[in-house]
Amino acid sequence: MENLNIYVSKKYKSLYNSKRDFEAIFNHIHDQGNRIFCEYFEMCCKKSVSYDAFKKYCYKAANYLKDCISLEKGEYVGLYLENSTNWVACFWGLLMNGVKPVLLNCKMPINMTNEIINLLSIKKVICGTSLENHELNASKLVVSDKIQLWDEISNY
């Protein structure tokens, strides 16, 4: 337990002494090398993703999103995905492109979600195929299911 306290204290001091912006937080989180960032199941097999691999994936996601939906700095972009590695990667990818991600809750009633979209004049929403028929009021839906999005970004 003492080693854990030392580790946490070291990480806390490092972040405290940084600029404490999103870039510093991103680098701080992903500065853990080959430690496991997340695990998920695909086709009944458990898969692991390291912090290094996920950091690279986030940069690929940023480039993919920039090229596929022509992001403009400062605009609001909805993020309407189930909890997944793609949600995290898209969140960081949007921030890296200078846009403002709006975290839309998939469990919230659609009329409340559409009120948020209208209030912020959101024109683009990133969503998964399981959510594309939810009648969102955005002029552009970037629709992709979880596995395809991972494959599309990884091969980008």
NORSUL-V420378 format. One record per pair of residues at least 24 apart in sequence whose ideal C-beta (glycine too) atoms are under 10 Angstrom apart, sorted by the first residue. I is the first residue (numbers start at 1). J is the second residue. If there is no record, write none. Layout:
# NORSUL-V420378
I_J + I_J
This chain:
# NORSUL-V420378
21_95 + 22_91 + 22_92 + 22_95 + 22_96 + 23_95 + 23_96 + 25_92 + 25_95 + 26_55 + 26_58 + 26_92 + 26_95 + 26_96 + 27_55 + 29_54 + 29_55 + 29_58 + 29_88 + 29_92 + 30_54 + 30_55 + 30_56 + 30_58 + 30_92 + 31_55 + 37_85 + 37_88 + 38_84 + 38_85 + 38_88 + 39_85 + 40_84 + 40_85 + 40_146 + 40_150 + 42_146 + 42_147 + 42_150 + 43_147 + 47_85 + 47_150 + 49_85 + 49_150 + 53_154 + 54_85 + 54_88 + 54_89 + 54_92 + 55_89 + 55_92 + 56_154 + 57_85 + 57_86 + 57_88 + 57_89 + 57_92 + 57_93 + 57_150 + 57_153 + 57_154 + 57_156 + 58_85 + 58_88 + 58_89 + 58_90 + 58_91 + 58_92 + 58_93 + 58_95 + 58_96 + 58_153 + 59_89 + 59_92 + 59_93 + 59_96 + 59_153 + 60_89 + 60_93 + 60_152 + 60_153 + 60_154 + 60_155 + 60_156 + 61_85 + 61_86 + 61_88 + 61_89 + 61_90 + 61_91 + 61_92 + 61_93 + 61_94 + 61_96 + 61_97 + 61_149 + 61_150 + 61_152 + 61_153 + 61_154 + 61_156 + 62_89 + 62_90 + 62_92 + 62_93 + 62_94 + 62_95 + 62_96 + 62_97 + 62_153 + 63_93 + 63_96 + 63_97 + 63_153 + 63_156 + 64_89 + 64_90 + 64_93 + 64_142 + 64_149 + 64_152 + 64_153 + 64_154 + 64_155 + 64_156 + 65_89 + 65_90 + 65_93 + 65_94 + 65_96 + 65_97 + 65_99 + 65_124 + 65_126 + 65_142 + 65_153 + 65_156 + 66_93 + 66_94 + 66_96 + 66_97 + 66_98 + 66_99 + 67_156 + 68_126 + 68_142 + 68_144 + 68_152 + 68_153 + 68_156 + 69_94 + 69_97 + 69_99 + 69_123 + 69_124 + 69_125 + 69_126 + 69_140 + 69_141 + 69_142 + 70_124 + 70_140 + 71_96 + 71_97 + 71_98 + 71_99 + 71_124 + 72_97 + 72_98 + 72_99 + 72_123 + 72_124 + 73_97 + 73_98 + 73_99 + 73_100 + 74_98 + 74_99 + 74_100 + 75_99 + 75_100 + 75_120 + 75_121 + 75_122 + 75_123 + 75_124 + 76_100 + 76_101 + 76_102 + 76_116 + 76_117 + 76_119 + 76_120 + 76_121 + 76_122 + 76_123 + 76_124 + 76_125 + 77_101 + 77_102 + 77_120 + 77_122 + 77_123 + 77_124 + 77_125 + 77_126 + 77_138 + 77_140 + 77_142 + 78_102 + 78_103 + 78_104 + 78_113 + 78_116 + 78_117 + 78_120 + 78_122 + 78_123 + 78_124 + 78_125 + 78_126 + 78_127 + 78_136 + 78_138 + 78_140 + 78_141 + 78_142 + 79_103 + 79_104 + 79_125 + 79_126 + 79_127 + 80_104 + 80_105 + 80_106 + 80_108 + 80_113 + 80_117 + 80_122 + 80_125 + 80_126 + 80_127 + 80_128 + 80_131 + 80_132 + 80_134 + 80_136 + 80_138 + 80_141 + 80_142 + 80_143 + 81_106 + 81_125 + 81_126 + 81_127 + 81_128 + 81_130 + 81_131 + 81_144 + 81_146 + 81_149 + 82_106 + 82_107 + 82_127 + 82_128 + 82_130 + 82_131 + 82_146 + 84_128 + 84_146 + 84_147 + 84_149 + 84_150 + 85_146 + 85_149 + 85_150 + 86_126 + 86_128 + 86_144 + 86_145 + 86_146 + 86_147 + 86_148 + 86_149 + 86_150 + 86_152 + 86_153 + 87_126 + 87_128 + 87_146 + 87_149 + 89_149 + 89_150 + 89_153 + 90_126 + 90_142 + 90_144 + 90_149 + 90_153 + 91_126 + 93_126 + 93_153 + 94_124 + 94_126 + 99_124 + 101_126 + 104_131 + 104_134 + 104_136 + 104_138 + 106_130 + 106_131 + 106_134 + 110_134 + 110_135 + 110_136 + 110_137 + 111_135 + 111_137 + 113_137 + 113_138 + 114_138
